[in-house]
Amino acid sequence: METAVYAALLGLGAGEVFPDFAPEGTAPPYLTFQAVGGAPINFLDGGVPDKERVRVQVNVWAATRLEASSIGKQAENALRVVAGLQTTVLTGRIATFDEPTRLRGTMQDFEFFT
């Protein structure tokens, strides 16, 4: 799952993509993503599923609100069409601001069934 998400997001807005967090000093724009839960699949017979549902948050960080919003929409569109992820968009983009870096951001949650 992580490889497919990384590949789908790579190069959006001419930025870099990082799992979990970006290294300190990374120039914007950039994206991060991390697993934030999901709904486990459980069988009554105790069997082990060959697929899983994973909730992933995608964050965009940019110098301006418009840039963050634009790249966020690009990320949503890119993830929707990855057949192997079977993407469900769980939330709309949430605007955020990081005081220490003065960067504008968006956060959005997706569910992948892989």
Order of alpha helices (4+ residues) and beta strands (2+ residues): alpha-beta-beta-beta-alpha-beta-beta-beta
